Every structure is written in C-alpha cells, then in structure tokens.
Amino acid sequence: MGFLASLFRRSTDPSRRPLPRRLAARLAVYDSPGVAPRLVEVQGTKVQEFMDELAATTYSLAQEKGGRIPFTALKEVVENLIHAAFHEVTITISPDGNTIRIADGGGGIPDKEKALIPGYSSAAGEIKRYIKGVGSGLPVAQEALQALGGILDIDDNLSGGAVVTLSVDPVEKSPPGPQVPAGDGTGQTEYSTRTVDDGADGPCLHPAAAAAGLSRRQEEVLILLAEHEEIGPSSVARKAGISLSTAYRDLVYLEELGLVESKPNGKRVLTPAGGALLAALRGTDR
C-alpha cells in the first residue's frame, strides 16, 4: 500500500513529472489599478528557447512601464520554474512594472529559507540539461534585487505550487532642470550618436545607418527583423549569434529610434520608419 501511495504521489505531483512537449505561460499585465489586465501568452516547444523568450518578454513588458527589476533576477526566477515542470505558470506585472509575481502549480518550495541560501538544490536528471542546478538561482536573484534596494519573497500558491515576488521601489523623479534649446537654430534635424561597447561591431556599413547612429550589429538586427513578420528577442539572439541581453539591448535602441515596435506578445515588428531606413540601406548597395 505504501508503494502504491508513493507511486500515486509521484504521478500527481507536477514537480516529478517529465517536462511537457508544449510549454506555455500566461502574463497578466496591469496597465492601471482597478482595471482588468491584458493577457499575453508565451508558448514554445524547446525548453531553453521558451525560458529565454519568457524572461525577455516579461522584462520587456515591465520595462515599458518604467520598471527597474534587473534582467538577471528575472531570468533566474523564470529558470526556476523548470522545477515545477512549467505547470500552470502565471506572471503578473504591476502597473509601474516594479513588482512582478511569478506563480506556478508545481510542488512548491517547502523550505523557503534554504531556497535562498547558495548550495541547496533539488535539481536532478533532465533538469540539469537546462539549468546550472547548483542552488544559485534564487540567491543570485535576491542579491540582484537587494543591490537596488528591492526584495524577493517566496510564498505558497493557493492550490499548490509557489509564488515568487520580485519588487523594487520606483525611482523618484528629479525636478526638471533648465530647458536647453534643441538644435542650432537652423531647423535641421540632429542625430545623436550611441557608443557601442562591443569592439567587434566595427563601423556602420551604410551612411543611412550611420546617420541614425546604428552600429554594424544593429544594422544586421534591423535586416533580420525585415525578414520576419514578427520576431522575439531570443530568436534574434539565436539567428544573429549574439547573447540574449545584447539582442534585447539592440531591440530597445531600435525601438527608441522608432524603427521597431513591440507587440502585446513581446515580439517586435518593423515600423514604416524602419522599412524606409532599410530601403535606404538597400538602395546604397545598387
């Protein structure tokens, strides 16, 4: 009887189940208090790509609201969902983007204090193919938040599983300084130049891209965007051969220039301005 009971517990406990073939998570994005959130769903079939896409999409949506939660902390907590076999994952983003709750319906985190101490881990078997599995994830996330004066809290979900809350205080806005007239009075458009710290980028390939302040790599990302109807940061990173954080940084910069826009699902598309710049880039090749 004891063996059968143990076998039943193993078959019904999500934390002991094999990873599903179809991965999915729902994001509840609150735009203002008292208003129902808009829902974004992230899906995938490959574990690593799904974790990267989920972390990047959540980070992007929080950043759009002015959130300060560091990507490192968010990615570590998202990767921790693998312990719950990504069962019933729901991520909630507050109106200001500075509080993110990541909930699952897995086996929960019984010893919450030890979960925040480096070295304690329940990772085994298939899980170690995708994460480090040395008990560093949640401690690293907590340290990254504490560096900004934030906190990481672990609680039990209502019907089993865990809820991990990442929270930081919003930045207090400084009073506006004296207004400085833009331009030199000639009415001509000025372009700012962005210094890129990756030495391998080299000079821009085209004068049109140089005028927009694009690096060689950002120019290639723009071309990659034009080849797809919509594309997420993790796909950009994979296809361009760059890190996820670099891909996200380049997409944000292209978005600031109005060349790319973010869709509700976190993926990016080329704007008309981006298409026009791309046409100019291709025109110089003729």
Sequence and secondary structure as in RCSB ss.txt:
>XXXX:A:sequence
MGFLASLFRRSTDPSRRPLPRRLAARLAVYDSPGVAPRLVEVQGTKVQEFMDELAATTYSLAQEKGGRIPFTALK
EVVENLIHAAFHEVTITISPDGNTIRIADGGGGIPDKEKALIPGYSSAAGEIKRYIKGVGSGLPVAQEALQALGG
ILDIDDNLSGGAVVTLSVDPVEKSPPGPQVPAGDGTGQTEYSTRTVDDGADGPCLHPAAAAAGLSRRQEEVLILL
AEHEEIGPSSVARKAGISLSTAYRDLVYLEELGLVESKPNGKRVLTPAGGALLAALRGTDR
>XXXX:A:secstr
 HHHHHHHHHHH GGGS   SSEEEEEEE SSTTS  EEEEEEESSHHHHHHHHHHHHHHHHHHTT    HHHHH
HHHHHGGGGTTTTEEEEE TTS EEEEE  SS  S HHHHTSTT     GGGGGTS  SS HHHHHHHHHHTTT 
EEEEEE TTSSEEEEEE               S SS            GGG S SSHHHHHTT  HHHHHHHHHH
HTSSSB HHHHHHHHT  HHHHHHHHHHHHHTTSEEE TTS EEE HHHHHHHHHHHHTT 
